[in-house]
Amino acid sequence: MAVKKIKDGIYWVGAIDWDRVIFDELVTLPEGTSYNSYIVFGSEKTALIDTVEPYKGEELLRNLKEFKVEKIDYIISNHAEQDHSGMIPEILKLYPEAKVVTNRKCKDMLIDFLNLSEDVFLVVEDKEVLSLGNKTLQFFMAPWVHWPETMFTYAVEDKVLFTCDFLGSHIATSELFDTSNGNRAKIYLETKRYYSEIMMPFRNFIKKHLALIDELKPDILAPSHGVVIKDTESVLNAYKKWISDKVDPLIVIPFVSMHESTRCMVEFLTSELCARGVTVRPYNLITADVGNIAMDLVDAAGIVFASPTVLAGAHPAVISFAYLVNALKPKTKLATIIGSYGWGGLVTVKHIKETLKNLKVEWIEPVMVKGFPKDSDFEKLKELADKIVEKTKEYTE
Ligand code: FEO
C-alpha cells in the first residue's frame, strides 16, 4: 500500500495485512489488520514512529524508498511487541546513524527481543520533548496499553497523537481515515472487538490515559493498527462507556452440550429471560468466535456458564473459555452456572468457579441437573431466571 499523507510532513508508511486471520495465536481477525508506521519530517530531523511486523517489512521499506528517505535520525518505539518493533534491526542496517528513542523499560525489552546493542538508544522520560526543527515530539508514558512499557508520542504543533496499540482496531482497509471509509459501523465493531480482546483487562489504567488525551485535545489519533482517527470524540466516548462501571441488561450464556441436556437447559433459560425483558446471547463454545463473546462481555450485566460434567469436572471448552474470561476481567456484575451431569455435578461448579478467581461478581446459586431436565428442574430454571432478572435490574438501574 502506497504512502498516505496525514498532515504536512507526516505520513503513513506502514503495511496492510489483508488476510491475517489470527493474532498471538489467540485473537481472531475477521477483517485482517494493519501495522501502521509513520514518518515525521521536521526541518532538521526525521523520525520514524514504530515499524511493522517483520514478515510485512518489505512494504515498509518500499514506502521509505518511495519517499527517497535518505536519512532517519530517530526511530521512535512506542511499544516493544514485535508487530511494531520487529523491523527496527533492518531499519538500523539501512540507516545506521539512527537512534532508537524509547523509555527505559521498552529499551530493556527491545534488547531482549531484538538483540539490539545499548549504544543505539536514546532514552526518554515522561513528558520529555525531542525537536525535529520546526516540529516537536513529546513522549508520554502510558503503561499497560498494551504492555508495561507502552508510551504515546505527540507531534505537538500538528496535534497528532501516536498511541500505538491503544485505540487501534484490527481492520485492513485501503482508506487511511475513519471518516473516509463508508463503513463506520464496521470500524466501530472492530474497534470494540479490539478493546474487548486486548485492552479490557487494563480498564483501570485506561482511565488515566483518556484523561491525558482529553487534556492534550489532539486533532488526530494515530494508532498502530487499523484506521487513523479524525473523529476523535466518537472513539473516546465509546472507550469512556466501555471502561465505565455501567453495564447493560444483557446476559451472555457460553455453553457446551454433549447429549442435548445442557442445550435444553440453555434454550429454556434463554426463553425465560427473554420473556422477562432481558437481552440474552447464548454461544455454543464449540463453534462460536470467542471475539464475539468478548465483545458482549464489554457491556454485559451477567454471564451464565453452561457445561456438562465430563470425567472429573467441567467440559474442557468451558474451562478454556472461563480461563480467558478470568484473564479479560470484564466488568460483569453477576454470574451463575447451569448444566447436566450423570455423576459429580458439584465438581463442575467448583471447577468453573476456581477458574474464575479474578472475576469480581455476585454468584447466583447454580442449577445442576442429573440427566435430562425434568419438570422440577425447569421450575428451578424459572426461579433462576427470576433471580437473574432481579439482580440485573439492581445493577442496571
Ligand atoms: Fe500491536 Fe501489543 O502489539
Boltz pocket constraint, residues with backbone or C-beta under 6 A from the ligand:
constraints:
  - pocket:
      binder: B
      contacts: [[A, 79], [A, 81], [A, 82], [A, 83], [A, 84], [A, 146], [A, 147], [A, 165], [A, 224], [A, 225]]
      max_distance: 6.0
